[in-house]
Amino acid sequence: MRGLNVHMKKLLSVAVLSFAIVAPLSAQQLSDGSSAEISEVKTTFQEAAKRALSGPRIQGLRPTPNVVLEGAEDAFIFPVAGSAAAFRTETVIVNRRNRTQRIYLYYLPINGGASNCSKQGRAVDIPANQLMLFTDFVPDVFGESGFGSVVVFGVDSAGNNDPNAAIDGNARIWSAAAGGGTASQNFPSMSFAIPAGAQSAFGLRSDEFYRTNWGLFNYDSHTRTFDLVFSGFRGAPQQITRDIPPCTLIQERVPGGPYGSLEIAFAPRDGGGAFYAYGSSVDNASSDSWSVPARF
């Protein structure tokens, strides 16, 4: 997908959960052919994230090498989603429970800074064992454009985090291909329950024929410092340091090179969790693209 990494320059903002639901914004298709109402919530992202991060399941995690938590959970992250120029995001969210599940969704624009923490979210009720489809996710749900991260929480009827929720999803960013049809890059949902410690993304390419961006989403409530190391089969490793504001996604071009096959290490200086990292590579000739989540 030509220029995908260039166009994704607006990613994370955060919002806080609220108990009050107000007027519906729109309706989206469910797998049984009916529609689901999308409503606004007053709780901010920071409040919602704090509740989820203090939950017993996340607090009990221990760092496990080479493991990324996947599958239906009570909360998850779409690393990148949005709409800009020729790009759209088609998204599916699924409720795996045998009962209706309320979810809160928060859109956090790239480079949004601490103001993302006070963003409010959207609420929707998904019937038991149903899929919900959004054909243009960020405008459909949030009425916004650009790119950022989206965080989805399963909640109960009072707006509190629901540890029994079993939700999952997939986001596909696509554009029309020059020869017809579409070209796309897939960003499946990733766990909100990230163990503490360093992560790395590998299987990327950065040289004369490929370009790569890295992304890092800090969903904690304060600015954090990260050390990033870029290493490959060609040339010497390079290290940079970045301060990532709270509730914010930062995405940048990989510095230096050429590296050939590339690994990116992401290490928080505080040794904590509550962050998500990834790499995204594009073939300069064909615009073939792929993303790699960082793992432990």
C-alpha positions in Angstrom: 0.0 0.0 0.0 1.9 3.0 -1.3 2.7 5.6 1.2 0.7 4.0 4.0 3.4 4.8 6.6 3.6 8.4 5.4 -0.2 9.0 5.7 -0.4 7.4 9.2 0.9 10.4 11.0 -2.0 11.1 13.4 -2.5 8.4 16.0 -3.3 8.3 19.6 -5.6 10.2 22.0 -7.2 8.9 25.1 -10.6 9.2 26.7 -12.3 8.4 30.1 -15.3 6.2 30.8 -18.6 7.5 32.0 -21.7 6.1 33.3 -24.1 8.3 31.3 -25.1 7.5 27.8 -26.5 10.3 25.6 -28.1 10.6 22.2 -27.1 7.9 19.7 -24.6 9.0 17.0 -25.2 6.3 14.3 -26.0 2.6 13.8 -23.8 -0.1 12.5 -24.4 -3.5 11.0 -24.5 -6.7 13.1 -24.0 -10.2 11.7 -27.7 -11.0 12.1 -28.7 -8.1 9.8 -29.9 -5.8 12.6 -28.1 -2.6 13.7 -26.4 -1.5 16.9 -26.7 2.1 18.3 -23.6 4.0 19.0 -23.8 6.5 21.9 -21.5 9.0 23.6 -20.1 8.3 27.1 -18.8 10.9 29.5 -16.1 8.8 31.1 -12.6 9.7 29.9 -10.0 7.3 28.6 -7.7 7.9 31.5 -10.4 6.9 34.0 -11.3 3.8 31.9 -7.7 2.8 31.5 -6.9 3.2 35.2 -9.8 0.9 36.1 -8.7 -1.7 33.6 -5.0 -1.5 34.6 -5.9 -2.0 38.3 -7.9 -5.1 37.6 -6.8 -8.4 39.2 -6.1 -10.1 35.9 -3.7 -7.5 34.7 -2.1 -7.0 38.1 -1.4 -10.7 38.3 0.6 -10.8 35.0 4.2 -11.8 35.0 6.6 -11.1 32.1 6.7 -14.2 29.9 9.4 -14.4 27.1 8.1 -14.5 23.5 4.4 -14.4 24.4 1.8 -12.0 23.1 -1.6 -12.4 24.7 -4.2 -12.9 22.0 -7.8 -14.0 21.7 -11.0 -12.7 23.2 -10.4 -10.6 26.4 -12.1 -7.9 28.4 -10.1 -5.1 26.7 -7.9 -4.7 23.6 -6.1 -2.2 21.3 -6.3 -1.5 17.6 -2.7 -0.2 17.1 -3.6 1.9 14.0 -7.0 2.8 12.6 -8.3 5.9 10.8 -9.4 7.6 7.6 -7.4 10.1 5.5 -7.1 10.8 1.8 -7.6 7.5 0.0 -7.3 5.3 3.1 -10.1 3.8 5.1 -10.3 1.3 7.9 -12.7 -1.6 7.8 -13.2 -3.0 11.3 -15.0 -6.0 12.9 -15.6 -6.3 16.6 -17.0 -9.6 18.0 -18.7 -10.5 21.3 -17.9 -14.1 22.2 -20.2 -14.2 25.2 -23.7 -15.8 25.4 -25.1 -12.5 26.6 -25.2 -8.9 25.4 -21.9 -7.1 26.0 -21.5 -3.3 26.3 -18.3 -1.9 25.1 -16.6 1.5 25.3 -14.4 2.7 22.5 -11.8 5.4 22.6 -9.9 7.0 19.6 -6.5 8.4 20.4 -5.0 10.5 17.6 -1.3 10.2 16.7 0.8 12.9 18.6 -2.3 13.8 20.6 -0.4 14.4 23.8 -1.8 14.5 27.3 -5.1 16.0 26.0 -5.9 12.5 24.7 -6.3 11.4 28.3 -9.4 13.5 28.8 -11.1 12.3 25.5 -14.6 10.8 25.9 -15.6 7.6 24.3 -18.4 5.8 22.5 -20.6 3.0 23.8 -22.4 0.2 21.9 -24.2 -3.0 23.0 -23.3 -6.1 21.0 -25.8 -9.0 21.3 -24.6 -12.4 22.3 -22.2 -14.1 19.8 -22.6 -11.3 17.3 -20.1 -9.5 15.0 -20.3 -5.7 14.4 -19.0 -4.3 11.1 -17.7 -0.7 10.6 -16.9 0.1 6.9 -15.1 3.4 7.8 -14.3 3.0 11.5 -13.1 6.3 12.8 -15.6 8.6 11.0 -18.4 6.1 11.6 -17.9 5.8 15.4 -16.1 9.0 16.5 -16.9 11.5 13.7 -13.2 12.2 13.2 -10.6 11.8 10.5 -6.8 11.1 10.6 -5.1 8.1 12.2 -4.5 7.0 15.7 -4.9 4.1 18.1 -8.3 2.8 19.3 -8.8 1.1 22.7 -11.9 -1.0 23.4 -13.1 -2.0 26.9 -15.8 -4.4 27.9 -17.9 -2.8 30.6 -21.0 -3.6 32.7 -24.3 -1.7 32.8 -22.8 0.8 35.3 -19.8 1.5 33.1 -17.3 -0.4 35.2 -14.7 -2.6 33.7 -16.1 -6.1 33.1 -13.5 -8.8 33.7 -15.8 -11.4 32.2 -16.1 -9.7 28.8 -14.8 -11.7 25.9 -14.4 -9.3 23.0 -12.0 -9.4 20.0 -11.6 -7.6 16.7 -9.7 -6.9 13.5 -8.8 -3.7 11.6 -7.8 -3.5 7.9 -6.5 -0.3 6.5 -7.1 -0.2 2.7 -7.0 1.9 -0.4 -7.9 1.4 -4.1 -5.1 -0.4 -5.9 -3.7 1.0 -9.2 -4.5 -2.1 -11.1 -8.0 -2.5 -9.6 -9.3 -4.0 -6.4 -7.7 -2.9 -3.1 -4.4 -3.0 -1.3 -4.3 -3.2 2.5 -2.4 -3.7 5.7 -3.9 -5.7 8.6 -3.8 -4.6 12.2 -5.5 -7.3 14.4 -6.5 -6.4 17.9 -3.8 -6.7 20.6 -4.1 -7.4 24.3 -4.4 -4.5 26.7 -2.9 -6.7 29.3 0.8 -6.3 28.5 3.4 -7.7 31.0 6.1 -5.3 32.1 9.5 -5.1 30.4 11.2 -4.7 27.0 9.7 -5.8 23.7 11.0 -6.3 20.2 9.5 -6.4 16.7 11.4 -8.4 14.1 10.8 -9.6 10.5 10.8 -6.0 9.2 12.9 -4.6 6.3 14.7 -1.3 5.9 17.2 -0.7 3.1 17.3 0.6 -0.5 14.1 -1.4 -1.4 12.0 -1.1 1.8 11.1 1.6 4.3 9.9 1.1 7.8 8.1 3.1 10.5 8.0 2.3 14.2 5.1 3.1 16.5 4.9 3.3 20.3 1.7 3.9 22.3 2.0 4.8 25.9 -1.4 4.4 27.6 -0.1 5.1 31.1 -1.1 8.4 32.8 2.4 10.1 32.7 5.2 10.8 30.2 7.6 7.9 29.9 11.1 7.5 28.4 11.9 4.7 26.0 15.2 3.5 24.5 14.9 2.1 21.0 17.6 0.0 19.3 17.5 -0.7 15.5 19.7 -3.7 14.4 19.9 -5.8 11.2 22.2 -8.0 9.1 23.7 -4.9 7.5 25.5 -2.0 9.3 25.9 -1.2 12.9 22.9 -1.0 15.4 21.6 2.5 16.2 19.9 3.7 19.4 17.5 6.6 20.0 15.6 7.8 23.1 12.1 9.2 23.0 9.8 10.7 25.6 6.3 9.5 24.9 3.5 11.6 26.4 0.6 9.9 28.3 -2.3 8.4 26.3 -0.3 9.0 23.1 0.9 7.1 20.1 4.1 8.3 18.4 5.0 7.0 14.9 8.3 7.8 13.1 10.5 6.7 10.3 13.3 4.2 11.2 16.6 6.2 11.4 19.8 5.4 9.7 20.5 2.1 7.9 20.5 0.3 5.6 19.7 -2.6 7.9 18.2 -5.3 5.6 16.2 -7.6 7.8 15.4 -5.4 10.8 14.6 -5.9 14.5 13.5 -3.0 16.7 13.8 -3.2 20.5 11.6 -1.0 22.7 12.7 -0.7 26.4 10.9 1.5 28.9 13.3 3.0 31.4 10.8 2.5 34.2 10.6 -1.2 33.4 6.8 -1.1 33.3 4.0 -2.3 31.0 1.1 -0.2 29.7 2.6 0.4 26.3 2.2 -1.1 22.9 4.8 -1.1 20.1 5.0 -2.2 16.5 6.9 -1.8 13.2 5.4 -1.4 9.7 7.3 -2.0 6.5 6.5 -1.1 2.9 8.1 -2.3 -0.4 9.1 0.8 -2.3 8.4 -0.8 -5.7 5.2 -2.8 -5.3 3.8 -1.0 -2.1 3.4 -4.5 -0.5 3.2 -3.8 3.2 3.1 -5.6 6.5 3.0 -4.8 10.2 4.8 -6.6 13.1 3.7 -6.2 16.8 6.4 -6.1 19.3 6.6 -9.1 21.6 8.4 -10.2 24.7 
